[in-house]
Amino acid sequence: MTKSPLRRIVVLVNPRSGLQWSFDAMRRAFDRHWECVDGVDMKYQFTQSQADGEQKARLCVADGVDTVIVVGGDGTLSTIGRILVDTDVALGVVPAGSGNGFARHFGISLNPEKAIEQLATARRQSIDVGHVNGRPFFVTCSMAWDASLVRGFDRMPVRGVLPYVFAGVEEFFDYRPQKMEVELDGEERMIFDNALVFTVANLTQFGGGARIAPHARADDGRLELVVALRQDIAKLVANIARLFDGTLSELPEVVFHSFKTMHMTREEGTAIQVDGELVESGREIDVTVSEAGLRVLVPMDTPSRR
């Protein structure tokens, strides 16, 4: 028997996620890979809605659960994780979404059985948490065309990387850039008149294997701002492979800034993307980071500085 630091575990399953297993098959996989772990009490619950997931996460905190494992995508992970910020409860994931940016960053397998096996021997790591107008996020927050494409993706009847591409093309022709005035760390001021991509990243991944912020670290106490302008779209498309091979930062047309606080003013309020979900926002946007705000489970072979 392996003595585990995990004792009381709740597995929260999003039944609307892209997991191709039945619940019984998933439970058998947990039994198979956790049978050698001594002294673990594991319970399973379904999340019926965002509000239901939040409520179940609050009950986990109140009941002294030490680990919550989410079976779902980045949206479900963010919904549950927001409740666990600044608590002693650790968050794990069996990725079952379309982008799975969180899992990809930490090297968690997209194969659900392998991910469950990794969790059985995972270590705890504290990671930073971004906050946009007070709302926590763990992967990315986007405020230009890269946010509006989520609206197009939500209309797609299927999930996956290819629908993201089609959604992006559809939203590109309707998207109208607006002036953005940005102040970083209370000092550096910039103006972007026609930003096509305006993403704040806590982790490297955009989802689907796209590394929007190759140098982002989960535990450095900083966030990464990534900006690309509309007039550079032809160059960006020609170099789209850089988004997937980790060399996007070598493209001079893409601007990167590391920061702790950001204040942004734009001409009008529009919805922004927060960990894969659209959230209504006004003209003024404040982004901050809290160091080591969330405990997560990562595979033993994941480098600590990631």
C-alpha positions in Angstrom: 0.0 0.0 0.0 1.1 3.5 -0.8 0.6 6.0 2.0 -1.0 9.1 0.4 -1.2 12.6 1.8 -4.7 12.7 0.3 -7.4 11.5 2.6 -10.9 12.9 1.7 -11.4 13.3 -2.0 -14.5 14.4 -3.9 -14.7 13.8 -7.7 -16.9 16.4 -9.3 -18.1 15.3 -12.8 -19.5 17.6 -15.4 -21.9 15.4 -17.3 -21.9 17.9 -20.2 -18.2 17.7 -20.8 -16.5 15.9 -23.7 -15.6 12.8 -21.6 -16.3 9.7 -23.8 -16.6 7.3 -20.9 -19.6 6.2 -19.0 -19.6 7.0 -15.3 -19.1 3.4 -14.4 -16.0 3.1 -16.7 -14.6 6.2 -15.1 -15.2 4.9 -11.6 -13.6 1.6 -12.4 -10.5 3.5 -13.7 -10.3 5.3 -10.3 -10.6 2.0 -8.5 -8.0 0.4 -10.7 -5.3 3.0 -10.2 -6.1 4.0 -6.6 -6.4 0.5 -5.1 -2.8 0.7 -3.8 -3.4 4.1 -2.2 -4.0 3.5 1.5 -6.6 5.3 3.6 -8.4 7.4 0.9 -12.1 8.2 1.2 -13.4 9.0 -2.3 -16.9 10.2 -3.3 -18.4 11.1 -6.6 -20.9 13.8 -7.5 -22.3 15.4 -10.7 -22.5 19.1 -11.3 -25.8 20.1 -12.7 -25.0 23.7 -13.5 -22.4 26.3 -12.7 -24.2 27.4 -9.6 -24.5 23.7 -8.5 -20.8 23.2 -9.0 -20.0 26.3 -6.9 -22.3 25.1 -4.1 -20.8 21.6 -4.1 -17.3 23.1 -4.0 -18.3 25.3 -1.0 -19.6 22.2 0.8 -16.3 20.5 0.2 -14.4 23.3 1.8 -16.8 23.4 4.8 -16.7 19.6 5.2 -12.9 19.4 5.5 -12.4 17.7 2.1 -8.7 18.0 1.3 -8.9 17.4 -2.5 -11.4 18.1 -5.3 -10.9 16.4 -8.6 -12.8 17.9 -11.5 -13.7 15.8 -14.5 -14.4 18.5 -17.2 -12.8 21.3 -19.1 -11.2 24.6 -18.2 -14.6 26.3 -17.6 -15.6 23.7 -15.0 -12.2 23.7 -13.5 -12.3 27.5 -13.2 -15.8 27.4 -11.7 -14.8 25.0 -9.0 -11.3 26.4 -8.5 -12.6 29.9 -7.8 -14.2 28.5 -4.6 -11.0 26.8 -3.6 -8.8 29.9 -3.9 -7.0 30.7 -0.5 -8.1 27.5 1.1 -6.2 24.3 2.0 -8.2 22.3 -0.6 -6.2 21.1 -3.6 -7.6 21.0 -7.1 -7.0 18.2 -9.6 -8.3 17.6 -13.1 -9.2 14.7 -15.4 -9.4 16.8 -18.6 -12.5 16.4 -20.7 -13.0 19.8 -22.4 -12.2 21.2 -25.8 -9.1 23.2 -25.0 -7.8 21.7 -21.8 -5.2 24.5 -21.4 -4.7 23.9 -17.7 -4.0 20.2 -18.2 -1.7 20.8 -21.1 0.4 23.3 -19.2 1.1 20.8 -16.4 1.6 17.8 -18.6 -1.6 16.1 -17.4 -2.5 13.4 -20.0 -5.5 14.0 -22.2 -6.2 10.3 -22.0 -8.6 10.1 -19.0 -7.3 6.7 -17.7 -3.7 8.0 -17.8 -4.7 11.2 -16.1 -6.4 9.2 -13.3 -3.2 7.2 -13.0 -1.1 10.3 -12.7 -3.4 11.8 -10.0 -2.8 8.7 -7.8 0.8 9.7 -7.4 0.5 13.5 -7.9 2.2 16.1 -5.8 0.7 19.3 -4.6 1.9 22.6 -6.0 0.8 26.2 -5.2 0.2 28.3 -8.2 -0.6 32.0 -8.8 -4.2 33.2 -9.4 -5.1 36.0 -11.8 -8.0 38.3 -10.9 -9.9 40.3 -13.5 -12.2 42.9 -11.9 -12.1 40.6 -8.8 -12.9 37.4 -10.7 -10.3 34.7 -10.4 -8.8 33.0 -13.4 -6.1 30.3 -13.8 -5.3 30.0 -17.5 -6.1 33.1 -19.6 -8.3 36.1 -19.9 -8.8 37.8 -23.3 -10.3 41.1 -24.2 -10.2 41.5 -28.0 -11.1 39.3 -31.0 -9.6 36.4 -29.0 -12.5 36.9 -26.6 -15.2 37.3 -29.2 -14.4 34.0 -30.9 -15.7 32.2 -27.8 -19.1 33.5 -28.8 -18.8 31.9 -32.2 -17.5 28.6 -30.6 -20.5 28.4 -28.3 -22.7 28.3 -31.4 -20.8 25.3 -32.9 -22.7 21.9 -32.6 -19.4 20.0 -32.0 -16.4 20.5 -29.9 -12.7 20.3 -30.6 -9.8 22.4 -32.0 -11.2 22.7 -35.6 -14.5 24.4 -34.5 -12.3 27.0 -32.7 -10.7 27.8 -36.1 -14.1 28.2 -37.8 -15.4 30.3 -34.9 -12.4 32.5 -35.2 -12.9 33.1 -38.9 -16.5 33.9 -38.4 -15.9 36.3 -35.6 -12.9 38.0 -37.3 -15.1 39.6 -40.0 -17.5 41.0 -37.4 -15.0 42.1 -34.9 -14.3 45.9 -34.6 -11.1 46.8 -32.7 -11.4 49.7 -30.2 -8.9 51.9 -28.5 -7.3 50.5 -25.4 -5.3 52.5 -22.9 -3.2 50.3 -20.7 -1.1 51.0 -17.5 1.1 48.2 -16.2 2.3 48.2 -12.5 1.3 51.8 -12.2 4.2 53.0 -14.4 4.3 51.8 -18.0 1.6 53.2 -20.2 0.6 52.1 -23.7 -2.1 52.7 -26.2 -3.4 50.0 -28.7 -5.8 51.3 -31.3 -6.5 48.1 -33.2 -5.5 45.1 -31.1 -6.7 41.8 -32.5 -5.2 39.6 -29.8 -5.2 41.0 -26.2 -4.7 38.2 -23.8 -3.5 38.0 -20.2 -2.0 34.6 -19.4 -1.2 33.0 -16.1 -0.2 29.7 -17.9 1.3 29.1 -21.3 -1.7 27.5 -22.9 -4.5 29.0 -24.9 -6.0 25.5 -25.2 -5.8 22.9 -28.0 -2.1 22.9 -27.9 -1.7 26.6 -28.7 0.9 28.2 -26.5 -0.1 31.9 -26.4 2.4 32.8 -23.7 5.4 30.4 -24.0 7.3 32.0 -21.1 4.5 32.1 -18.6 5.1 30.5 -15.2 2.5 29.3 -12.7 4.4 30.3 -9.6 6.5 33.5 -10.4 4.0 36.0 -9.0 3.5 37.6 -12.5 1.1 37.5 -15.4 1.9 37.8 -19.2 0.2 40.3 -21.5 0.2 39.2 -25.2 -0.8 41.7 -27.9 -1.0 41.3 -31.6 -2.4 44.1 -33.9 -5.0 43.7 -36.7 -2.6 45.0 -39.4 -0.2 42.1 -38.7 -2.8 39.4 -39.3 -1.2 38.2 -42.6 2.2 37.7 -40.9 0.5 36.0 -37.9 -1.4 33.6 -40.1 1.8 32.8 -42.1 3.5 31.9 -38.8 0.7 30.1 -37.1 2.9 27.1 -36.4 4.8 29.3 -33.9 1.7 29.3 -31.8 2.0 25.5 -31.4 5.8 24.9 -31.2 6.5 27.4 -28.4 8.3 30.0 -30.5 5.6 32.7 -30.8 7.7 35.0 -28.7 10.3 35.1 -31.5 7.8 36.9 -33.8 8.5 40.7 -33.5 4.9 41.5 -34.4 3.7 40.0 -31.1 4.2 42.1 -28.0 4.8 40.5 -24.6 4.8 42.3 -21.2 5.2 40.7 -17.8 3.4 42.5 -15.0 1.7 42.3 -11.6 -1.1 44.8 -12.0 -2.8 46.2 -15.1 -5.5 48.9 -15.5 -7.1 49.1 -18.9 -9.6 51.6 -20.2 -11.4 51.1 -23.5 -14.1 52.9 -25.5 -17.0 50.7 -24.6 -17.8 47.7 -22.5 -17.9 44.3 -24.2 -17.8 40.7 -23.0 -14.3 39.3 -22.1 -13.1 35.7 -22.1 -12.2 34.2 -18.7 -10.9 30.6 -18.7 -13.0 29.8 -21.7 -16.2 31.6 -20.6 -17.7 34.9 -21.7 -18.2 37.4 -18.9 -19.7 40.8 -19.3 -17.4 43.7 -18.5 -17.5 47.5 -18.5 -15.0 50.0 -20.0 -12.6 49.8 -17.0 -10.7 46.6 -16.4 -8.3 45.8 -13.6 -6.1 42.7 -13.5 -4.0 41.6 -10.6 -2.2 38.5 -9.4 -2.2 36.8 -6.1 0.9 34.6 -5.4 0.4 30.9 -4.5 -3.4 31.4 -4.3 -4.4 27.9 -5.3 -3.1 24.4 -4.5 -3.2 22.0 -7.5 -2.3 18.4 -8.2 0.4 17.9 -10.8 2.2 14.8 -12.1 5.4 13.9 -10.2 7.4 14.3 -13.4 6.2 17.9 -14.1 9.0 20.4 -13.5 8.4 22.5 -10.4 9.2 25.7 -12.3 6.4 25.5 -14.9 
